[in-house]
Amino acid sequence: MSDKLIEIADNDGVVRLTINRPKALNALNSAVLAELEAVLVDLERRDDLRAVLITGSGEKSFVAGADITEMRDKAPEEARAFASQALRTIKRLELLPVPVVALVNGFCLGGGCELALACDWAVASDNAIFGQPEVLLGVIPGFGGTQRLPRRVGPAMALDLVTTGRKIDANEALRIGLVNRVVPQAELEAYAEELIKQLSGNGPLAVRGAKQAVHDGMDQDLDSALALETALFACCFAGDEQTEGMTAFVEKRKPNF
């Protein structure tokens, strides 16, 4: 690993981002957030982007949380600025038009859990530990946890986690809907590669449209969301992708997107 805080690996539009602070269990500080935001700004400009995978360096931690050493002596306005930086960066990740997958190994706490919540998928190894333990430090989640967590697992379970600060294992995270899959630690990389291969093999415009329909529709009433779906469905027929996909189906061959 280099001295960069965000390692980037690009394989034909499937981009893997690795947060590289293993000695600090990949904790999020201002420098990590700034570098991650710069990377995301570049990804936003790419038309060839197919999927993004985000993970943490080493076997112990995805992201253990925000950097407590940096936060400890902040005044209220400094804390506001730090949280605003994190929220802005995480929102950029959430708004990427392609599928974003969190590959979680080990600790996924506080800011790490909030980062994973902004992803479309979370795939966890069986040694993963999740939680929003901020109340144990005298604060509340500040990177979106009080808002994205109830939207993912429901308000009752979210309140349980954010007011007790308790940690849960990967199986409980799967049961409550916090993650999509749990796999043995030794199989995590192989599963992630298979998932990305599956996602990137589908029609790229269709995948983008499906993500937009789900994300944007959740904030609308049902009739408005259905109208959005219809509009995006119709847009699929404006280019060559739909023709290739349906022709390949009729000809009983794999489509070439």
Steps between C-alpha positions, in 0.01 A plus 500: 500500500622851425489805725176615338203506734267376225633222281334471158483192279315528167394199296305606189281748688465291815685709758616375837576759769698394805528726804864464597557575870543147637693609810203719595252229396417725201339766720359798312683827557491825303781391270330170411171677433667764282683239292189284469292797387756589233491143371121502492492829308716334233273194491192720455643623168550153353255367243665157498448433872321168558522435876693609809626284785618663823689324777766549765863393510598194700300219657396669824281786389283645226488835678508502881336843517591866488841595634445563873844654544415767244150561638577508873591868538270652238276795586135481387557690173805287422292188563230636270757558225642148541153342486409714198813382318414138573135541399598666173750226416270213593216659300722502192553127546127444542415699187736321264275379217641146504471222760724558801597201716649515850733207560503471879766307687541544875396820676229711338419748775385859528611686191584168336145377541376834369725463196363151434142628534560732204583201278244304298630164620689391809671163484646396834745236608393284792745684729343843436381708795251784453377779726439867566679535835520880504288539815771316690722799414243761596389590148249381239573369150600796286564351155138411418442205730188636671336541157628224272491226765122525568438510126693174468392303809195690631476760777462257792817306423687819412409653836612181670843523340561875527378539861666191648818514293501121492689309234351223288658218305464433130213255539289746698586771247367270228185420698406866546582593140814701565698282258402300193727197535729335752774270377795325667797732532709287265233528230430873526724607213375227269137587571563869443667428167206285392248765600686775316532273196126441505416869538745617236375236253150649492390789281683801649229755419233265632691451825539877540131549429398234751712664772354842420145366510546340841691787662292787362171315531545439872460872566179534296141389537414175322333655195789738441751219548315279250501786249877527549536127440296523178712789373824316574362181345417688180850653493644149480352472149683809372836334436669182383519330839138383510518380139811296571360353821169391350656379176747290697211351698313404182817360345582310820845655546672718756451873436801713419449822694 
